Amino acid sequence: MKKYTFTEKKDTRSGFGAGLAELGKTNPNVIALCADLIGSLKMEAFIKECPDRFIQCGIAEANMMSVAAGLTIGGKIPFTGTFANFSTGRVYDQIRQSIAYSEKNVKICASHAGITLGEDGATHQILEDIGLMKMLPGMTVINTCDYNQTKAATIAIADYQGPVYLRFGRPVMPIFTDPDQKFEVGKAWMVNEGKDVTIVATGHLVWEAIKAGEQLEAMGIDAEIINIHTIKPLDSEAILKSVAKTRCIVSCEEHNRLGGLGDSIAQLLIQNDLVPMEYIAINDVFGESGTPADLMKKFGLDDLHIVEAAKKVIGRKG
């Protein structure tokens, strides 16, 4: 098994801030909009570089989405920034009508997603956002795993035509991907090849899957680990190629098990290759207050639960 190590931890939202700042220098059409959360979205560097290309919309998220949609008509590439809860649930009508239905080139950038928001609690820990966004026709949905990948994805989506939902988080996480990577929308990243079980993970769960793979290796189980950073469009080819070899799969996500990555994979398998599958996800409940680490453990989103799910699904193989 390929070994992944890290020397530094950073929050994925800082990767977004770094990517946006880079775009400020290289793409004059990029406009940043924020709903009174400049510090939380790490937009300071972009504002310093391009003060005339930043719009502070205040606590008026619905208006921010409408302004972003209008900016695209003049050829601009708007990046909106606020918490994931406010980027989706609060403004779903505006996204559906003014952005998705109208096929506007808006980049909806959402921080503080999932239960790792931590102590802010259930009202802010949206666990339904991936489902809300992926059900919109034409919407691309991306959920990155570390600082470097988030920075690369932020830069890449500026050149990607069409509405995009980019999801990232607040807690510091290991940086383990290449700083010079080329981010390809819709193309899965093979973290580790294996033959006994497929583990597909997205966002913060990718590092947990890597740790689980090391534990499984010690048990004599060879896990194939795939980073699905783009949930829509899904890299169906990569998943089907993997399960054709391993004959079982575990999906891992920091999201409600209803409507997320696991559901997309299940639909794919039902239509093509029905192999045993286990979910690592929030089991259709709201979150609660606590430290990110404690919440990941309580809701079964850590490496130990992935190991148990892998052993279980292997036992279900014919």
N, C-alpha and C positions, 0 to 999 in steps of 0.2 A: 504494500500500500504506500502511495506517495505521502510523504510527511509534510504537513503544513505547520509553520511556526510563525510567531509574531514577536516584534520588539516594541510595538506601540499600540495603544488603543485610542480610538477617536469615535465620536458620534457620527452617524451617517449624515445627519443634517449639516455637519461641517463640510462634508464632501459636496453636498449641494451648494453651499455657499462658495466653496472654492471653484466649482465648475461654473457657477453663474458669474463669478468675477472674471474668469478666463474668457467667457463669452462676451463680457463687457468690452474686453480689449480687442476681440477678433471679429465680432459680428455686430455691425451697427444697427441691425434691425431688431435686436433683442431688447425688449422692454420688461422691466421688473415691476410687479405690483404687489403690495402687501396690505394685510388687514390688521395693522397696528401691532405687528409681531416681528419687527426688524431683527432684534437680537435673537429671538428664538429660531428664526429662519436663517440666521447667519448671513444677512444681506448687506452688512456694513461695507464690505470690500467693494461690492458692485456699486453701491451708492457713492462711495468715495471716488471711484473711477469714472462713473457715469451719472452724475447727479441729475442731469437733464433727461435721463432715460429711466427714472424711477418715479412711480406714482404711489403715494401713501393714500390708501382708500379709507383708512380708519376701520372701525368695527362695523363694517357694512359689506359683508362678504358677498351677498347676492349682487350688489351693485358692482363689486370688483369683477365678478364673472362677466357681467354684461359689458363693462368697460373693456375687458380683455377681448371679448368677442368682436366688439366694434373696432378695436385696434388692428385686427387681422385684415380688415377690409382695405386698409391702406398699406398692406404688405408688411406690417410689423409682426414680430414673433413674441407674444406676451407670455411671461412666466408668472403665474400667480403663486403667492405664498401665504399659507396659514396652516393651522393644525389640521390633521386629517379629518377630524370630526366636523370641522367647519368647512373644509374643502369639498365635502361630499354631502353628508346628511342635511346640513343647513341650507345648501344651495342646489339641491338636486334638480329642482325645476329649471333653474337658470342654465345649468349644465346640459340638461336634456334638450331644452328648447333652443337656446341661443348658441350652444357650442356643438353638441353631438349631432342633433338633427340638421343643423345648418352647416356641418362639416367645417367648423372653424379651426384654424391652426393654433389652438391655445394649449399651453403646457401647464397643467394643473399640478402644482408641486406641493406635496402634503407631508408635513413633519408630525412628530409625536404620535405615530400610528401604533395601534396594538396595546397590549397590556403593559409593555415595557415603558410606557409613559409613567407608570408607577404610582406615586402617592396622590396624584391628581384624581384618581378614582374612576368609577364606571362612567360617569357623565362625559368624560373626556376620552376614555379609552375605546375609540370606535373599533369594533371587530367585524363590521359588516361592509366596510368601504370597498374592498376588492370586488365583492359580489355586486354592489351597487354600480360600480364603474364598468365591470366587464359585461354586464347585461346591456349596456348602451351600444347600439350598432356603430361601428367605426371607431370606437374608443380603444386605444392601446393602453395596456396596464402593465406597469413595471414596478418591481419591488426588489430593491438592491440589498446586498449582504454586508458591505463594509464601506469605509470611507472612500477608498480608491475606486470601487465600482460605482458608487454614487456619483462621484465627480465625473467619471467617464460617461455615465449614462446621461447626466445633466448636459454635458457638451454634445453628446450624440443626438439627443432629441431635438436640438435646435435645427438640425438638418433633416429631420424626419417629418414628412408632410402629414398633417392631420392631428386631431386632438389626442393628447397623451395624459395619463394619470401616473405621476411618479411618486411613489410612496417610500418614506424613510423614517428614521426614528430619533429619539433623544438620547438613549443611554450610550456610554462609551462601549465600543466593541473591538475585538482584535482586528487589526489590519493584516490581511493575509493574501489579498489578491495583488496582481502586478500593478505597480503605479503607472506604467506606460501602456496598459491594456487598451485594446480597441473594443469598444462596446458595440455589439451587434444586436439590434432590436429583433426579438423573435428567435434568437439562436441560443440554445441552452449551452451551459459550460460544463464539460465533463471534469468533475473534481477528482474522481478516482475510478478507475475501471475495476470491475469485479465480476464474479460469476454466480454468487449464491443468492443475493437479494439486491433489488434496486431501491435506493433511498433517494427520493427527489425532495429538495428543500428550497425554500425561498426566504429572502430577508434574513433576519437574525437567526433563523433556524439552520442556516447553512453551516455556521460554525459548530452548532450543537451536533449536526449530522456528521461533521468531520471527527469530532471527539467520539461519537458513538461508533464510527467506523473503526477507530483505533481499538476500542474495547472489543468489538466483534472480531477483529483480527486476532486478538489474544485468545479468543475462544475457538479459533479455527474457522471463522466465517468470513468469507471474502465479499465485502459489500461494494457495490457500484454506487457512487454518490454523484448526483447531478444537481447543479444549481440552476433552477428555473427562475431566472430573474425577470423574464417576460412571461407573464401569466396569460396575456392576450396580445398578439397571437401566440398560441402555445406551440412549442416545438414538438409536434406530434411524432415526427420521424425519430427524434432522439429517444423519446420515451418508449415507443414501440420496438425500436431496435434493442433497447436495453432489456425489456421484459421478455422479448423473444429468447434471450439468453438466460436470464435469471428465473423466470416463471413466477415471480412474485414482486410486490412493490409496497413501499411505505411512503406516504406523502406527509410533509412536515411544513406547517405554516403557523404564524402568529395571527390567527384569524378564526372566525367562526367556521366550524366544519361544514356548515351549510353555505354554499355559494362561493367558496374560495377555490384555491388551487386543487384541492382534493376532488372536488366535484367535477372540475374540468377534466381531470385525469380519469375519473370513473366513467364519464361519458365517452371518453376516447376508448377505454378498454371495452366497454359494452358493445361498441360498434365494430371493434377490430380484433381484440385478443383478450378474452375475459379470464384474467389470472387473479389469484387471491390478492387482496389489498387491505391495508390497515391505515388509519388516519392518526396523525398527531396534529391536533388542532383544539381550539376551544369548543367544548361540547355544548353549544347552543345556550350559553348563559352570558350574563353581563360580567364585566370585570369587577375589581374592587381595589381599594387602596393597599399599598404595600411596596416594598422595594422591588425593582425589576427582577432580581434573582429569585426572591421568594415567590413572586407571582408566577414566574416561569416554572418553578418546581411544583407549586400547588396545582396549576392548571395542566400539568403533564407535558410541558413543552421543552424539557431538557434532554440531555444526552442519555440519561438512564432510561427514560421512557421510550426513546427511539430504539435503544437496544432491545428492550422488552417487546416492542412492536415488531422489530425485525425477526426476533426468535419466534414469535407467535405466527407471523405470516409464512415463515419458512416451514413451520409445522403444518400449515394448511395446504401446502403443495401436494399434488397428487402422487 
